[in-house]
Amino acid sequence: MIRFEDNLGIHLFKAYFSIYKYLKRTFSDHHIENMNPTRLGILLALADQDGVIMSKLGRRLFLEKSTMTGVIDKMEADGLVNRRTDKTDRRAVHIYLTEEAKKLNERVLKIIDEIYSDLSGDLSAQEVATSVKVSKQIGQAAYDLSVGNEKKP
């Protein structure tokens, strides 16, 4: 049996919640309210590639369709995103950042850079890159298992 201190899942869980609490406090200090990991993920993903089809955005963030719909509804009501139906496929809905969200993202990205610089201050660039790579692999494996996808050889 894996000891508590050697359990990767426990450390990922603790890191996630500690980072979330730190982000929440820091955003609040900068007068950015209603920011949670899902909203933050959507804002950052759309900053990277605006106008993504909602289903693809959900897959990129490992979010269920029902979760995406509810969060996008709230973000749309808050003036952060808008939906546009695809011209060639009416079933596909693209999500775009509003001008207000783009301005918010400028602030958020600066804060995120500072936060992650603080968090990784004692790590080398190689250690950070390795941590990102491993986290992505673990996240993908966990997602695949959670939705019943078989591990690919």
PASEBA-1860 file (N, C-alpha, C; in nm, 3 decimals):
! residues 153
1> MIRFEDNL> 0.085/-0.118/0.000/0.000/0.000/0.000/0.090/0.125/0.000 ~ 0.050/0.224/-0.079/0.127/0.348/-0.088/0.104/0.431/0.039 ~ 0.213/0.474/0.096/0.205/0.560/0.215/0.149/0.697/0.176 ~ 0.085/0.762/0.268/0.027/0.895/0.247/0.128/0.990/0.183 ~ 0.247/0.998/0.239/0.348/1.093/0.192/0.403/1.057/0.054 ~ 0.383/0.935/0.010/0.432/0.891/-0.121/0.321/0.883/-0.225 ~ 0.200/0.925/-0.189/0.084/0.911/-0.276/0.073/1.032/-0.370 ~ 0.097/1.008/-0.498/0.092/1.114/-0.598/-0.044/1.184/-0.600
9> GIHLFKAY> -0.151/1.106/-0.594/-0.286/1.163/-0.597/-0.309/1.262/-0.484 ~ -0.262/1.227/-0.365/-0.277/1.318/-0.250/-0.203/1.449/-0.276 ~ -0.082/1.439/-0.330/-0.003/1.560/-0.355/-0.064/1.646/-0.465 ~ -0.120/1.583/-0.568/-0.188/1.660/-0.672/-0.313/1.729/-0.615 ~ -0.387/1.656/-0.533/-0.507/1.710/-0.468/-0.470/1.831/-0.381 ~ -0.368/1.815/-0.298/-0.324/1.924/-0.209/-0.275/2.044/-0.290 ~ -0.199/2.017/-0.396/-0.147/2.127/-0.479/-0.263/2.202/-0.546 ~ -0.359/2.128/-0.600/-0.474/2.190/-0.667/-0.548/2.285/-0.572
17> FSIYKYLK> -0.581/2.236/-0.454/-0.657/2.319/-0.361/-0.576/2.434/-0.305 ~ -0.449/2.414/-0.283/-0.364/2.523/-0.234/-0.349/2.631/-0.341 ~ -0.328/2.590/-0.464/-0.317/2.687/-0.574/-0.448/2.760/-0.592 ~ -0.560/2.687/-0.586/-0.691/2.749/-0.601/-0.714/2.856/-0.494 ~ -0.683/2.823/-0.369/-0.701/2.921/-0.261/-0.613/3.043/-0.282 ~ -0.489/3.021/-0.326/-0.397/3.132/-0.351/-0.447/3.218/-0.467 ~ -0.492/3.154/-0.575/-0.546/3.228/-0.688/-0.668/3.311/-0.647 ~ -0.759/3.248/-0.573/-0.881/3.315/-0.531/-0.849/3.439/-0.447
25> RTFSDHHI> -0.757/3.424/-0.353/-0.719/3.537/-0.269/-0.651/3.647/-0.352 ~ -0.562/3.607/-0.441/-0.489/3.704/-0.522/-0.583/3.777/-0.617 ~ -0.675/3.705/-0.680/-0.773/3.772/-0.767/-0.859/3.868/-0.686 ~ -0.900/3.826/-0.568/-0.980/3.914/-0.482/-0.902/4.040/-0.445 ~ -0.774/4.024/-0.415/-0.688/4.139/-0.384/-0.681/4.236/-0.501 ~ -0.696/4.185/-0.623/-0.693/4.267/-0.743/-0.834/4.304/-0.791 ~ -0.933/4.283/-0.704/-1.073/4.318/-0.732/-1.129/4.243/-0.854 ~ -1.089/4.117/-0.866/-1.146/4.029/-0.968/-1.225/3.923/-0.893
33> ENMNPTRL> -1.356/3.933/-0.903/-1.443/3.842/-0.828/-1.501/3.737/-0.922 ~ -1.564/3.637/-0.864/-1.630/3.529/-0.939/-1.536/3.449/-1.029 ~ -1.408/3.444/-0.990/-1.313/3.365/-1.070/-1.298/3.229/-1.003 ~ -1.319/3.125/-1.080/-1.299/2.989/-1.030/-1.218/2.913/-1.135 ~ -1.172/2.793/-1.103/-1.087/2.722/-1.199/-1.152/2.701/-1.336 ~ -1.282/2.678/-1.340/-1.349/2.655/-1.468/-1.351/2.782/-1.551 ~ -1.393/2.891/-1.490/-1.394/3.020/-1.562/-1.254/3.058/-1.607 ~ -1.159/3.041/-1.517/-1.021/3.074/-1.550/-0.972/2.991/-1.668
41> GILLALAD> -1.001/2.861/-1.665/-0.961/2.774/-1.776/-1.021/2.818/-1.908 ~ -1.148/2.855/-1.905/-1.216/2.900/-2.027/-1.155/3.030/-2.077 ~ -1.134/3.125/-1.987/-1.075/3.253/-2.027/-0.936/3.233/-2.087 ~ -0.854/3.150/-2.023/-0.718/3.129/-2.072/-0.719/3.052/-2.204 ~ -0.807/2.952/-2.217/-0.815/2.876/-2.342/-0.860/2.966/-2.457 ~ -0.957/3.054/-2.430/-1.005/3.144/-2.535/-0.904/3.254/-2.565 ~ -0.823/3.293/-2.468/-0.715/3.389/-2.494/-0.614/3.327/-2.589 ~ -0.595/3.196/-2.575/-0.502/3.122/-2.661/-0.561/3.101/-2.799
49> QDGVIMSK> -0.691/3.073/-2.806/-0.760/3.047/-2.933/-0.906/3.087/-2.918 ~ -0.938/3.209/-2.959/-1.074/3.260/-2.948/-1.162/3.198/-3.057 ~ -1.290/3.183/-3.027/-1.385/3.134/-3.126/-1.388/2.983/-3.139 ~ -1.345/2.914/-3.036/-1.344/2.767/-3.039/-1.487/2.715/-3.030 ~ -1.512/2.604/-3.096/-1.643/2.538/-3.084/-1.657/2.490/-2.940 ~ -1.774/2.513/-2.881/-1.795/2.486/-2.739/-1.762/2.342/-2.702 ~ -1.798/2.246/-2.783/-1.770/2.106/-2.749/-1.619/2.081/-2.747 ~ -1.544/2.142/-2.838/-1.398/2.126/-2.840/-1.335/2.195/-2.719
57> LGRRLFLE> -1.389/2.310/-2.682/-1.340/2.380/-2.563/-1.360/2.294/-2.439 ~ -1.478/2.232/-2.428/-1.505/2.143/-2.316/-1.409/2.025/-2.311 ~ -1.382/1.965/-2.428/-1.288/1.853/-2.432/-1.147/1.898/-2.393 ~ -1.109/2.015/-2.437/-0.975/2.067/-2.404/-0.958/2.086/-2.253 ~ -1.068/2.121/-2.187/-1.064/2.146/-2.041/-1.113/2.026/-1.960 ~ -1.146/1.915/-2.028/-1.197/1.794/-1.963/-1.328/1.820/-1.889 ~ -1.415/1.901/-1.950/-1.543/1.935/-1.887/-1.658/1.870/-1.962 ~ -1.757/1.827/-1.885/-1.878/1.767/-1.942/-1.958/1.875/-2.016
65> KSTMTGVI> -2.038/1.830/-2.111/-2.120/1.923/-2.190/-2.213/2.005/-2.100 ~ -2.275/1.939/-2.002/-2.368/2.010/-1.914/-2.296/2.116/-1.830 ~ -2.176/2.086/-1.787/-2.096/2.183/-1.711/-2.062/2.302/-1.800 ~ -2.017/2.274/-1.922/-1.981/2.381/-2.015/-2.101/2.472/-2.041 ~ -2.216/2.412/-2.066/-2.335/2.491/-2.098/-2.368/2.586/-1.983 ~ -2.368/2.535/-1.860/-2.400/2.618/-1.745/-2.299/2.729/-1.722 ~ -2.172/2.697/-1.735/-2.067/2.799/-1.713/-2.072/2.904/-1.823 ~ -2.087/2.860/-1.947/-2.095/2.956/-2.059/-2.219/3.043/-2.044
73> DKMEADGL> -2.333/2.987/-2.001/-2.453/3.067/-1.975/-2.422/3.180/-1.877 ~ -2.355/3.146/-1.765/-2.323/3.246/-1.663/-2.221/3.348/-1.714 ~ -2.122/3.301/-1.786/-2.021/3.393/-1.839/-2.081/3.486/-1.944 ~ -2.176/3.435/-2.020/-2.246/3.517/-2.119/-2.330/3.623/-2.048 ~ -2.400/3.583/-1.942/-2.481/3.677/-1.864/-2.393/3.784/-1.798 ~ -2.270/3.748/-1.764/-2.176/3.842/-1.703/-2.102/3.927/-1.806 ~ -2.133/3.907/-1.934/-2.073/3.989/-2.039/-1.931/3.949/-2.076 ~ -1.893/3.824/-2.047/-1.755/3.782/-2.074/-1.739/3.706/-2.206
81> VNRRTDKT> -1.842/3.637/-2.248/-1.835/3.561/-2.374/-1.964/3.579/-2.450 ~ -1.956/3.549/-2.579/-2.079/3.538/-2.657/-2.068/3.418/-2.750 ~ -2.184/3.370/-2.786/-2.195/3.250/-2.871/-2.231/3.293/-3.012 ~ -2.173/3.219/-3.106/-2.210/3.240/-3.246/-2.224/3.104/-3.311 ~ -2.338/3.085/-3.377/-2.363/2.960/-3.446/-2.274/2.952/-3.569 ~ -2.220/2.833/-3.594/-2.136/2.810/-3.711/-2.218/2.829/-3.838 ~ -2.158/2.894/-3.936/-2.232/2.923/-4.060/-2.259/2.798/-4.142 ~ -2.174/2.697/-4.128/-2.191/2.575/-4.209/-2.254/2.460/-4.132
89> DRRAVHIY> -2.250/2.466/-3.998/-2.307/2.360/-3.916/-2.380/2.425/-3.799 ~ -2.512/2.436/-3.810/-2.589/2.508/-3.709/-2.583/2.442/-3.571 ~ -2.541/2.315/-3.564/-2.529/2.248/-3.434/-2.405/2.296/-3.358 ~ -2.306/2.346/-3.432/-2.181/2.389/-3.371/-2.192/2.534/-3.325 ~ -2.151/2.558/-3.201/-2.155/2.692/-3.145/-2.013/2.734/-3.107 ~ -1.971/2.848/-3.161/-1.839/2.902/-3.131/-1.851/2.997/-3.012 ~ -1.749/2.995/-2.926/-1.746/3.082/-2.809/-1.636/3.186/-2.828 ~ -1.675/3.313/-2.813/-1.582/3.425/-2.831/-1.576/3.509/-2.704
97> LTEEAKKL> -1.458/3.559/-2.677/-1.442/3.655/-2.568/-1.501/3.789/-2.610 ~ -1.565/3.857/-2.516/-1.610/3.994/-2.541/-1.492/4.088/-2.519 ~ -1.510/4.213/-2.556/-1.404/4.313/-2.531/-1.376/4.326/-2.382 ~ -1.482/4.318/-2.301/-1.465/4.324/-2.155/-1.378/4.208/-2.106 ~ -1.402/4.089/-2.159/-1.324/3.972/-2.119/-1.179/3.984/-2.167 ~ -1.157/4.040/-2.283/-1.021/4.059/-2.333/-0.942/4.152/-2.241 ~ -1.008/4.257/-2.194/-0.942/4.348/-2.098/-0.916/4.277/-1.966 ~ -1.014/4.201/-1.921/-0.997/4.122/-1.798/-0.881/4.024/-1.815
105> NERVLKII> -0.873/3.959/-1.929/-0.767/3.862/-1.954/-0.629/3.925/-1.947 ~ -0.616/4.049/-1.992/-0.486/4.117/-1.981/-0.443/4.123/-1.835 ~ -0.536/4.159/-1.748/-0.506/4.165/-1.604/-0.479/4.025/-1.549 ~ -0.564/3.931/-1.586/-0.554/3.794/-1.534/-0.421/3.731/-1.575 ~ -0.381/3.750/-1.700/-0.256/3.689/-1.746/-0.135/3.744/-1.672 ~ -0.136/3.873/-1.642/-0.026/3.931/-1.563/-0.023/3.871/-1.423 ~ -0.140/3.858/-1.363/-0.149/3.801/-1.228/-0.104/3.655/-1.230 ~ -0.150/3.579/-1.329/-0.112/3.438/-1.340/0.040/3.425/-1.355
113> DEIYSDLS> 0.099/3.508/-1.439/0.245/3.504/-1.456/0.316/3.527/-1.323 ~ 0.269/3.625/-1.247/0.330/3.653/-1.116/0.311/3.536/-1.020 ~ 0.191/3.482/-1.017/0.160/3.372/-0.925/0.246/3.250/-0.956 ~ 0.251/3.212/-1.083/0.328/3.093/-1.117/0.478/3.116/-1.106 ~ 0.519/3.239/-1.121/0.659/3.271/-1.095/0.690/3.253/-0.946 ~ 0.598/3.299/-0.860/0.614/3.280/-0.716/0.614/3.131/-0.680 ~ 0.521/3.056/-0.739/0.506/2.915/-0.706/0.625/2.831/-0.753 ~ 0.684/2.869/-0.864/0.792/2.787/-0.920/0.929/2.852/-0.902
121> GDLSAQEV> 0.937/2.949/-0.814/1.061/3.025/-0.794/1.184/2.942/-0.766 ~ 1.171/2.833/-0.694/1.286/2.748/-0.660/1.311/2.638/-0.762 ~ 1.230/2.632/-0.867/1.244/2.527/-0.967/1.318/2.580/-1.090 ~ 1.396/2.494/-1.153/1.462/2.531/-1.277/1.358/2.529/-1.390 ~ 1.394/2.589/-1.503/1.305/2.588/-1.619/1.277/2.444/-1.662 ~ 1.379/2.358/-1.653/1.362/2.217/-1.690/1.265/2.147/-1.595 ~ 1.274/2.177/-1.465/1.183/2.116/-1.369/1.039/2.161/-1.393 ~ 1.022/2.287/-1.426/0.888/2.338/-1.456/0.833/2.268/-1.581
129> ATSVKVSK> 0.915/2.260/-1.685/0.872/2.195/-1.810/0.836/2.049/-1.785 ~ 0.916/1.980/-1.705/0.889/1.840/-1.673/0.759/1.828/-1.593 ~ 0.739/1.918/-1.498/0.617/1.917/-1.418/0.493/1.937/-1.504 ~ 0.502/2.029/-1.598/0.389/2.054/-1.689/0.362/1.929/-1.773 ~ 0.467/1.871/-1.828/0.452/1.752/-1.912/0.388/1.637/-1.834 ~ 0.439/1.611/-1.715/0.387/1.501/-1.634/0.243/1.529/-1.591 ~ 0.213/1.653/-1.552/0.076/1.689/-1.512/-0.022/1.668/-1.627 ~ 0.019/1.707/-1.748/-0.067/1.687/-1.865/-0.092/1.539/-1.890
137> QIGQAAYD> 0.012/1.458/-1.877/-0.003/1.314/-1.899/-0.096/1.252/-1.795 ~ -0.076/1.289/-1.670/-0.161/1.235/-1.563/-0.305/1.282/-1.582 ~ -0.323/1.410/-1.613/-0.458/1.463/-1.636/-0.528/1.393/-1.751 ~ -0.456/1.371/-1.860/-0.516/1.303/-1.976/-0.552/1.159/-1.941 ~ -0.462/1.090/-1.872/-0.489/0.950/-1.833/-0.610/0.943/-1.741 ~ -0.618/1.034/-1.645/-0.732/1.034/-1.552/-0.861/1.064/-1.626 ~ -0.857/1.159/-1.718/-0.976/1.192/-1.796/-1.020/1.072/-1.879 ~ -0.924/1.012/-1.949/-0.957/0.897/-2.034/-1.021/0.785/-1.952
145> LSVGNEKK> -0.964/0.758/-1.835/-1.021/0.654/-1.749/-1.160/0.693/-1.698 ~ -1.179/0.821/-1.670/-1.307/0.866/-1.615/-1.420/0.857/-1.718 ~ -1.388/0.869/-1.845/-1.491/0.861/-1.949/-1.492/0.726/-2.018 ~ -1.410/0.633/-1.969/-1.412/0.498/-2.021/-1.328/0.475/-2.145 ~ -1.241/0.570/-2.178/-1.151/0.549/-2.293/-1.043/0.450/-2.258 ~ -1.011/0.365/-2.351/-0.904/0.268/-2.329/-0.769/0.340/-2.343 ~ -0.673/0.293/-2.268/-0.538/0.347/-2.281/-0.482/0.303/-2.415 ~ -0.427/0.400/-2.489/-0.372/0.368/-2.621/-0.230/0.316/-2.606
153> P> -0.194/0.216/-2.688/-0.059/0.158/-2.678/0.049/0.256/-2.719
END
